[in-house]
Each structure stands twice: as C-alpha cells, then as structure tokens.
C-alpha cells in the first residue's frame, strides 16, 4: 500500500483558497497525478486543499472523500515565555532544540506547552481517523506500532491536505515525534510525500518514507517552488 500526501497549492489564507500562482501549481500537479492508478482520493475540508484537488478530480472524473481530521493541525498553545497563543508547531529553535520531551514520540503531546492547548486530544482524534481508514483497507495497527495485514493490497491512496497534518501523520506512521518534523522539515505547496508499507514479514507491515516534499512536477514545468511556510531561499537544482 502507498499513502500519497499532497500539500495544497500556494495559499491565499485570507480567502482559504489559492493564489494565482497556486492555481498554476495545482494545474501542473494535476497533469502528474491524472496518470496515477489511484484507489481512493481523500481531502481536507479546507478550501485551499479542496481547490487543489479540484483540478485533478476534474481531469480524472473522480471524487474525493472529505475527512475533518485531514484539516490542518492548526491548534494553538500558550507560549511558556510570552504567555501568548501560538500555533502548536511554530517554536523558535532556541526553545525547541533544548526541550527534549518535544522530541519524544510518546510524550511530546503530553508536555506542559502542548497540554495548554489540549493537543493530546486533537492528536488522538487524527491518528484514530487514519487508523480507522487503514483498517478499512486491511491494515490494522497493533500496540507495538506494527500493522497487522489482514488483506494485502498494492493500492495507492491519495490525500490532499496540509503540511502540519502530513508531518504529524508521517511521524505517527514512522515512529518520529511530530514536532521534529514540524521544526526540521519543509513541504512546499503541491509537494508530494509518499509512504509505502514494507511487508518484510508476511502478515506484518511498517510504513517507510519513499519521498518527502517532491516538487519535480513544478521544476520540470519551469514553475518556481513556493517558499510558503519556509524562512530561507529554496534550492531548485
């Protein structure tokens, strides 16, 4: 099984849609995705993800199922130093790098800063949504984090969503604390992240990242990669 996560195009956050550039990116993306053998499409309920998906769905004659838990993980917490609200995945390096608990895959959502925004509940809602979906496709998560394969398949599942939620789910599926991905990785608009189920032992599966933030469709089309959500220049070599 392949889980293919696509971040929305360059965003217009005020309108919860796409910029003119974002629509160009979504069209270029759709030319890539339309040729994939996709079992199911899934989508965030937010406008920028739905708009990004719309061009692919139009070209393929397909529909996407919308899940609330695929919306951006936008929940806010209280900054321990300033007392002000901030997004749960936007910390300065001098705070994050020295807070060891935020690097712990089993404890990060229980830390005082995350508890200030009830992040554990939101996190568990998301991972339950993913595990319920995977179970419906024959992959059932065990307590040790391995997935029992009740019915093997080679299906491609495509998710149109967001950076924060993709990083959280990637961390959950691979055993990495979500803040480590939020703080240390970047997914450009319309970038593609692929996780495959490795089944080295019959009846058992573990997910492994095959591609992270792949933007070659933009580069090959001569469309600059957007730096939305990033704080330095993009390398496009």
C-alpha positions as CSV (number, residue, x, y, z in Angstrom):
1,X,0.0,0.0,0.0
2,X,1.1,3.5,-0.7
3,X,-0.1,6.6,1.1
4,X,0.5,9.7,-1.0
5,X,0.1,13.1,0.7
6,X,-0.1,16.3,-1.4
7,X,0.1,19.7,0.2
8,X,-2.2,22.3,-1.2
9,X,-1.0,24.9,-3.7
10,X,0.4,28.3,-2.9
11,X,-2.2,29.5,-0.4
12,X,-4.4,32.6,0.0
13,X,-5.1,32.1,3.7
14,X,-7.4,35.1,3.9
15,X,-9.8,33.5,1.3
16,X,-8.8,29.9,2.3
17,X,-8.2,29.3,-1.4
18,X,-5.2,29.6,-3.7
19,X,-3.2,32.5,-5.2
20,X,-2.9,32.8,-8.9
21,X,0.4,31.0,-8.6
22,X,-1.3,28.3,-6.5
23,X,-3.8,27.6,-9.3
24,X,-0.9,27.3,-11.8
25,X,0.8,24.8,-9.4
26,X,-2.4,22.8,-8.9
27,X,-2.9,22.6,-12.7
28,X,0.7,21.4,-13.2
29,X,0.2,18.9,-10.3
30,X,-3.0,17.5,-11.9
31,X,-1.1,16.7,-15.1
32,X,1.2,14.4,-13.0
33,X,-1.5,12.9,-10.8
34,X,-4.0,12.2,-13.5
35,X,-2.0,9.3,-14.8
36,X,-1.6,7.5,-11.5
37,X,-3.5,4.3,-10.7
38,X,-5.3,5.7,-7.6
39,X,-7.6,3.5,-5.5
40,X,-9.2,6.4,-3.5
41,X,-8.8,10.1,-3.2
42,X,-9.2,11.8,0.2
43,X,-9.3,15.5,1.0
44,X,-9.2,18.0,3.8
45,X,-12.4,20.1,4.3
46,X,-10.4,23.3,4.0
47,X,-10.8,25.4,0.8
48,X,-7.2,25.5,-0.3
49,X,-6.9,21.7,-0.2
50,X,-10.3,21.2,-2.0
51,X,-9.3,23.8,-4.6
52,X,-6.0,22.0,-5.2
53,X,-7.8,18.7,-5.5
54,X,-10.5,20.0,-7.8
55,X,-8.3,20.1,-11.0
56,X,-7.1,16.6,-10.6
57,X,-10.6,15.3,-9.8
58,X,-12.0,17.1,-12.9
59,X,-9.4,15.6,-15.2
60,X,-9.8,12.1,-13.8
61,X,-13.6,12.2,-13.4
62,X,-13.2,11.1,-9.8
63,X,-14.4,12.3,-6.5
64,X,-12.7,12.6,-3.1
65,X,-14.0,11.7,0.3
66,X,-13.6,14.5,2.8
67,X,-12.5,13.9,6.4
68,X,-12.5,16.5,9.1
69,X,-9.3,15.0,10.7
70,X,-7.4,15.8,7.5
71,X,-7.7,19.6,8.1
72,X,-4.6,21.5,9.0
73,X,-3.4,20.8,12.6
74,X,-3.8,24.5,13.4
75,X,-4.5,24.1,17.1
76,X,-2.9,26.7,19.4
77,X,-0.9,26.5,22.6
78,X,0.3,29.1,25.1
79,X,4.0,30.1,24.7
80,X,5.6,29.5,28.1
81,X,7.8,32.5,27.8
82,X,5.5,35.2,26.4
83,X,2.1,33.9,27.7
84,X,0.7,34.4,24.2
85,X,-1.0,32.0,21.9
86,X,1.0,30.4,19.1
87,X,0.4,27.5,16.6
88,X,1.4,24.2,18.1
89,X,4.2,23.7,15.5
90,X,5.8,27.1,15.4
91,X,8.5,27.4,18.0
92,X,11.8,29.2,17.8
93,X,14.8,26.9,17.6
94,X,16.3,28.1,20.9
95,X,13.2,26.7,22.6
96,X,12.5,23.6,20.6
97,X,16.1,22.3,20.3
98,X,16.6,22.1,24.1
99,X,13.2,20.8,25.0
100,X,13.9,17.0,25.0
101,X,10.4,16.0,25.7
102,X,9.2,17.5,22.4
103,X,11.5,15.0,20.6
104,X,9.9,12.0,22.3
105,X,7.4,10.2,20.1
106,X,5.3,9.0,23.1
107,X,5.5,12.1,25.3
108,X,5.6,15.3,23.0
109,X,1.8,15.7,23.1
110,X,1.8,15.4,27.0
111,X,4.3,18.2,27.6
112,X,3.0,21.4,29.5
113,X,3.1,23.5,26.4
114,X,1.0,21.0,24.4
115,X,-1.3,20.4,27.3
116,X,-2.1,24.2,27.3
117,X,-3.9,23.6,24.0
118,X,-5.4,20.1,24.7
119,X,-3.2,18.9,21.9
120,X,-3.3,15.2,23.0
121,X,-7.0,15.1,22.3
122,X,-6.6,16.6,18.8
123,X,-3.7,14.3,18.1
124,X,-5.6,11.2,19.1
125,X,-8.6,12.2,17.0
126,X,-6.3,12.4,14.0
127,X,-4.5,9.2,14.5
128,X,-7.8,7.4,15.1
129,X,-9.1,8.7,11.8
130,X,-6.0,7.4,10.0
131,X,-6.0,4.0,11.7
132,X,-9.7,3.5,11.1
133,X,-9.1,4.3,7.4
134,X,-6.2,1.9,7.2
135,X,-8.2,-0.8,8.9
136,X,-10.9,-0.4,6.3
137,X,-8.2,-1.2,3.7
138,X,-6.9,-4.3,5.6
139,X,-4.1,-2.8,7.7
140,X,-4.8,-2.9,11.5
141,X,-2.4,-1.2,13.9
142,X,-1.1,-3.2,16.8
143,X,0.0,-1.9,20.2
144,X,3.7,-2.2,19.2
145,X,3.1,0.2,16.2
146,X,3.3,-2.6,13.5
147,X,0.3,-3.1,11.3
148,X,-1.3,-6.5,11.0
149,X,-2.0,-7.1,7.4
150,X,-5.5,-8.7,7.3
151,X,-5.7,-8.2,3.5
152,X,-2.6,-7.3,1.5
153,X,-3.1,-4.8,-1.3
154,X,-1.0,-2.6,-3.6
155,X,-3.5,0.3,-3.5
156,X,-2.4,3.9,-3.9
157,X,-4.4,6.3,-1.5
158,X,-4.0,10.0,-2.3
159,X,-4.6,12.7,0.4
160,X,-4.9,16.4,-0.5
161,X,-4.2,18.2,2.7
162,X,-1.6,20.3,4.5
163,X,2.0,20.4,5.8
164,X,1.2,20.2,9.5
165,X,-1.2,17.3,9.3
166,X,1.1,15.4,6.9
167,X,4.1,15.8,9.1
168,X,2.0,14.7,12.1
169,X,0.8,11.6,10.3
170,X,4.2,10.8,8.9
171,X,5.7,10.9,12.4
172,X,3.0,8.7,13.7
173,X,3.4,6.1,11.0
174,X,7.2,6.0,11.2
175,X,7.8,6.5,14.9
176,X,9.1,10.0,15.0
177,X,7.8,12.9,17.2
178,X,5.7,15.2,15.2
179,X,7.5,18.4,16.4
180,X,10.8,17.0,15.0
181,X,9.2,17.0,11.5
182,X,7.3,20.3,12.0
183,X,10.5,22.1,13.1
184,X,13.1,20.3,10.9
185,X,11.4,19.6,7.5
186,X,9.6,21.6,4.8
187,X,7.0,20.6,2.3
188,X,6.4,23.2,-0.5
189,X,3.0,23.8,-1.9
190,X,1.8,20.9,-4.1
191,X,4.8,18.8,-3.0
192,X,4.3,15.1,-2.8
193,X,5.2,12.8,0.2
194,X,4.9,9.1,-0.2
195,X,4.9,6.4,2.5
196,X,5.0,2.7,1.5
197,X,4.1,-0.3,3.6
198,X,7.0,-2.6,3.8
199,X,5.9,-6.2,4.5
200,X,9.2,-8.0,5.0
201,X,7.5,-10.4,7.4
202,X,4.3,-12.0,6.0
203,X,1.2,-10.5,7.7
204,X,3.1,-7.5,9.2
205,X,3.6,-4.0,7.7
206,X,5.6,-0.9,8.7
207,X,5.4,2.4,6.8
208,X,8.6,4.0,5.4
209,X,9.0,7.3,3.6
210,X,9.8,6.9,-0.1
211,X,9.7,10.6,-1.0
212,X,9.3,13.7,1.1
213,X,8.3,17.1,-0.4
214,X,8.8,16.1,-4.0
215,X,8.3,19.0,-6.3
216,X,9.7,17.8,-9.6
217,X,6.5,18.4,-11.5
218,X,6.9,22.2,-10.8
219,X,10.6,22.2,-11.6
220,X,10.1,20.3,-14.8
221,X,7.4,22.7,-15.8
222,X,9.5,25.8,-15.1
223,X,7.3,26.9,-12.2
224,X,9.2,28.3,-9.2
225,X,8.8,26.4,-6.0
226,X,6.9,28.4,-3.4
227,X,8.6,29.1,-0.1
228,X,5.2,29.5,1.7
229,X,5.9,28.2,5.3
230,X,9.7,28.4,4.9
231,X,12.2,31.0,6.1
232,X,15.0,31.0,3.6
233,X,15.6,30.6,-0.1
234,X,14.5,27.4,-2.0
235,X,17.1,25.4,-3.8
236,X,15.8,24.2,-7.2
237,X,18.9,22.5,-8.6
